Amino acid sequence: MDIVLSDPTMFQYYIIGSPSLYYDNFYMKKREADYAATHRDLPANIYMATGGFEAPGPTKRNSRRLDMVKDMQDMASSLKSRNYPNLHLTAERIDDEDHLTVFPSTITRGLFWSLRTEKAKH
Protein backbone atom coordinates (compact mmCIF):
# COMPACT_ATOMS: atom_id res chain seq x y z
CA MET A 1 0.00 0.00 0.00
CA ASP A 2 2.90 2.33 0.68
CA ILE A 3 4.07 2.40 -2.94
CA VAL A 4 0.52 3.26 -4.09
CA LEU A 5 0.59 6.32 -1.85
CA SER A 6 4.20 7.19 -2.74
CA ASP A 7 4.04 6.89 -6.52
CA PRO A 8 0.66 5.63 -7.73
CA THR A 9 1.67 5.61 -11.39
CA MET A 10 4.76 3.45 -10.86
CA PHE A 11 2.73 0.39 -11.86
CA GLN A 12 -0.39 0.07 -13.95
CA TYR A 13 -2.05 -2.42 -11.57
CA TYR A 14 -1.60 -3.20 -7.89
CA ILE A 15 -2.54 -6.56 -6.39
CA ILE A 16 -2.46 -6.29 -2.61
CA GLY A 17 -2.99 -9.50 -0.67
CA SER A 18 -3.72 -9.65 3.04
CA PRO A 19 -2.41 -6.17 3.73
CA SER A 20 -1.08 -5.87 7.27
CA LEU A 21 -2.71 -2.52 7.79
CA TYR A 22 -2.50 -2.93 11.59
CA TYR A 23 1.31 -2.74 11.38
CA ASP A 24 3.04 0.03 13.34
CA ASN A 25 -0.15 1.14 15.03
CA PHE A 26 -2.08 1.47 11.74
CA TYR A 27 0.55 3.62 10.08
CA MET A 28 -1.01 3.16 6.62
CA LYS A 29 -4.24 4.74 7.84
CA LYS A 30 -2.31 7.89 8.76
CA ARG A 31 -0.33 7.68 5.52
CA GLU A 32 -3.54 7.52 3.49
CA ALA A 33 -5.01 10.51 5.35
CA ASP A 34 -1.81 12.50 4.74
CA TYR A 35 -1.97 11.64 1.04
CA ALA A 36 -5.62 12.72 0.85
CA ALA A 37 -4.81 16.05 2.52
CA THR A 38 -2.44 16.99 -0.31
CA HIS A 39 -3.89 15.23 -3.38
CA ARG A 40 -7.15 15.45 -5.29
CA ASP A 41 -6.60 12.22 -7.25
CA LEU A 42 -5.12 8.77 -6.80
CA PRO A 43 -4.57 7.45 -10.32
CA ALA A 44 -4.29 3.74 -9.53
CA ASN A 45 -5.91 0.39 -10.29
CA ILE A 46 -6.00 -1.57 -7.04
CA TYR A 47 -7.21 -5.08 -6.24
CA MET A 48 -7.09 -5.96 -2.52
CA ALA A 49 -8.09 -9.25 -0.94
CA THR A 50 -8.04 -10.96 2.42
CA GLY A 51 -9.08 -14.44 3.45
CA GLY A 52 -12.41 -14.84 5.18
CA PHE A 53 -10.67 -16.47 8.14
CA GLU A 54 -8.38 -13.46 8.67
CA ALA A 55 -10.76 -12.22 11.33
CA PRO A 56 -11.61 -13.44 14.83
CA GLY A 57 -14.02 -16.34 14.81
CA PRO A 58 -14.88 -19.76 16.16
CA THR A 59 -12.54 -21.97 14.11
CA LYS A 60 -8.85 -22.76 14.50
CA ARG A 61 -8.28 -21.13 11.11
CA ASN A 62 -9.61 -17.78 12.29
CA SER A 63 -7.26 -15.07 13.46
CA ARG A 64 -6.92 -14.96 17.22
CA ARG A 65 -6.61 -11.19 17.65
CA LEU A 66 -6.40 -9.40 14.31
CA ASP A 67 -9.26 -8.47 12.02
CA MET A 68 -7.51 -8.03 8.70
CA VAL A 69 -10.82 -8.28 6.85
CA LYS A 70 -12.21 -5.26 8.67
CA ASP A 71 -8.93 -3.38 8.30
CA MET A 72 -8.97 -3.91 4.53
CA GLN A 73 -12.65 -2.96 4.27
CA ASP A 74 -11.99 0.20 6.31
CA MET A 75 -9.09 1.18 4.03
CA ALA A 76 -11.20 0.54 0.93
CA SER A 77 -14.04 2.63 2.37
CA SER A 78 -11.65 5.44 3.21
CA LEU A 79 -10.16 5.44 -0.28
CA LYS A 80 -13.59 5.33 -1.94
CA SER A 81 -14.86 8.17 0.25
CA ARG A 82 -12.21 10.46 -1.24
CA ASN A 83 -13.95 10.25 -4.64
CA TYR A 84 -10.66 10.19 -6.51
CA PRO A 85 -11.61 10.43 -10.20
CA ASN A 86 -8.95 7.96 -11.42
CA LEU A 87 -8.99 5.39 -8.63
CA HIS A 88 -10.30 1.97 -9.63
CA LEU A 89 -10.54 -0.19 -6.53
CA THR A 90 -11.82 -3.67 -5.86
CA ALA A 91 -11.64 -5.08 -2.33
CA GLU A 92 -12.68 -8.66 -1.76
CA ARG A 93 -12.93 -11.12 1.11
CA ILE A 94 -12.15 -14.61 -0.15
CA ASP A 95 -14.14 -17.11 1.90
CA ASP A 96 -12.56 -20.38 3.05
CA GLU A 97 -9.05 -18.89 3.01
CA ASP A 98 -6.77 -17.85 5.87
CA HIS A 99 -3.55 -15.85 5.98
CA LEU A 100 -1.45 -18.83 4.91
CA THR A 101 -3.69 -20.03 2.07
CA VAL A 102 -5.11 -16.85 0.53
CA PHE A 103 -2.06 -15.87 -1.53
CA PRO A 104 -2.66 -18.15 -4.57
CA SER A 105 -6.33 -17.12 -4.79
CA THR A 106 -5.41 -13.45 -4.45
CA ILE A 107 -2.87 -13.64 -7.25
CA THR A 108 -5.20 -15.58 -9.56
CA ARG A 109 -8.18 -13.31 -8.92
CA GLY A 110 -6.01 -10.20 -9.10
CA LEU A 111 -4.57 -11.22 -12.45
CA PHE A 112 -8.01 -12.00 -13.86
CA TRP A 113 -9.22 -8.64 -12.53
CA SER A 114 -6.34 -6.74 -14.11
CA LEU A 115 -6.67 -8.58 -17.44
CA ARG A 116 -10.42 -7.92 -17.59
CA THR A 117 -9.78 -4.27 -16.74
CA GLU A 118 -7.15 -3.98 -19.47
CA LYS A 119 -9.41 -5.67 -22.03
CA ALA A 120 -12.27 -3.30 -21.16
CA LYS A 121 -10.04 -0.32 -21.97
CA HIS A 122 -9.56 -1.44 -25.60
Secondary structure, 3 states (H helix, E strand, C coil): CHHHHHCCCCCCCEEEECCCCCHHHHHHHHHHHHHHHHCCCCCEEEEEEEECCCCECCCCCCECCCCHHHHHHHHHHHHHHCCCCCEEEEEEEECCCCCCCHHHHHHHHHHHHHHHHHHHHC
